[in-house]
Amino acid sequence: MPVWDPTRYLQFADDRARPFLDLIAQIPTQPSTIVDLGCGPGHLTKHLRARWPGAEILGVDSSAEMINTAIGDNTDALANYDVADLVSWTPSRPTDLFVSNAAFQWVPDQFDVIDRLLERLTDGGTFAIQVPNNADSATHRTIDELARSDPYREQLDDVRRLPTVSPHDYLTFFAQRGLTVNAWETTYLHVLHGPDPVYEWISGTGLRPFLQALDGESRARFADDLRERLAAEFVPEEAGTVLPFRRTFAVATRA
Ligand SMILES: C[S@@+](CC[C@H](N)C(=O)[O-])C[C@H]1O[C@@H](n2cnc3c(N)ncnc32)[C@H](O)[C@@H]1O
């Protein structure tokens, strides 16, 4: 499991918040109990609090670094946070809303985990999820090509790649369990600025397992090689450097 750096992750906080806002805008229910699965540094809690002022909110994340930031930055949000691995975590009581933004792509066998969590979803409750669906993008293709080349191949062969999960996959999964599903995908065009902006973006998230699998010298060389390849792939335009990013969404509600 990669070690997270909340400061680096929050570098693009506004761009990363947008899909969360689009996700919760589609939630049709009025939950009293909310769990944010893989809540990260807690910068999204304020949006849950604004939408559902009276709800009990719990954020769960396996990263102690992320949870410490969430606790420190949310003293006025009246939310609770726990360090826990979603693979084995179960809420202590039934929950009206499970929401998860950009986290389940990191969870092995995610459908087994969601299935188990659904046992704790109340009648009338909602499971709302967003995951990146851009394994075929220039960013991931470039990382993958470099990781499969020498001298990195041996050390990076086992690094888990981003899974591909489409809206239809979630629609089928939730519908088979009797939930009503609203599933869709959106491609965002993030306009980035500054030096090596695409590298900066992914070094806060998807690149971390690759960098952490390498030792000091080869890590620095890999980072340099990748910056060079990404600079050739993402040429700045008038607006800035444009990073297309496709994401899968599903909002599933139990009758
Ligand atoms: C890309 S961040 C997303 C954070 C936040 N939800 C957001 O949208 O900004 C992914 C988060 O998922 C968490 N995560 C990954 N695997 C996890 C697991 N098995 N259990 C709990 N959290 C996990 C990471 O620690 C990280 O904070």
The ligand as a MOL file (V3000), in Angstrom:
LIG
                    3D

  0  0  0     0  0            999 V3000
M  V30 BEGIN CTAB
M  V30 COUNTS 27 29 0 0 0
M  V30 BEGIN ATOM
M  V30 1 C -6.8700 9.5400 -4.4860 0
M  V30 2 S -7.1500 9.5500 -2.7640 0 CHG=1
M  V30 3 C -8.8270 10.1340 -2.6640 0
M  V30 4 C -9.1020 10.8580 -1.3880 0
M  V30 5 C -10.4670 11.5690 -1.3200 0
M  V30 6 N -11.5660 10.6210 -1.3510 0
M  V30 7 C -10.6040 12.5400 -2.4590 0
M  V30 8 O -11.4650 12.3450 -3.3240 0
M  V30 9 O -9.8530 13.4970 -2.5140 0 CHG=-1
M  V30 10 C -7.3390 7.8220 -2.4370 0
M  V30 11 C -7.4870 7.5150 -0.9620 0
M  V30 12 O -7.9080 6.1620 -0.8280 0
M  V30 13 C -7.2690 5.6400 0.3200 0
M  V30 14 N -7.2330 4.1800 0.2250 0
M  V30 15 C -6.6270 3.4170 -0.7100 0
M  V30 16 N -6.8010 2.1170 -0.4450 0
M  V30 17 C -7.5360 2.0490 0.6910 0
M  V30 18 C -8.0420 0.9780 1.4770 0
M  V30 19 N -7.8250 -0.2950 1.1350 0
M  V30 20 N -8.7440 1.2820 2.5830 0
M  V30 21 C -8.9650 2.5740 2.9360 0
M  V30 22 N -8.5300 3.6290 2.2240 0
M  V30 23 C -7.8120 3.3700 1.1160 0
M  V30 24 C -5.8820 6.2590 0.2870 0
M  V30 25 O -5.2260 6.1780 1.5310 0
M  V30 26 C -6.1880 7.6690 -0.1690 0
M  V30 27 O -6.3750 8.5540 0.8910 0
M  V30 END ATOM
M  V30 BEGIN BOND
M  V30 1 1 1 2
M  V30 2 1 2 3
M  V30 3 1 2 10
M  V30 4 1 3 4
M  V30 5 1 4 5
M  V30 6 1 5 6
M  V30 7 1 5 7
M  V30 8 2 7 8
M  V30 9 1 7 9
M  V30 10 1 10 11
M  V30 11 1 11 12
M  V30 12 1 11 26
M  V30 13 1 12 13
M  V30 14 1 13 14
M  V30 15 1 13 24
M  V30 16 1 14 15
M  V30 17 1 14 23
M  V30 18 2 15 16
M  V30 19 1 16 17
M  V30 20 1 17 18
M  V30 21 2 17 23
M  V30 22 1 18 19
M  V30 23 2 18 20
M  V30 24 1 20 21
M  V30 25 2 21 22
M  V30 26 1 22 23
M  V30 27 1 24 25
M  V30 28 1 24 26
M  V30 29 1 26 27
M  V30 END BOND
M  V30 END CTAB
M  END
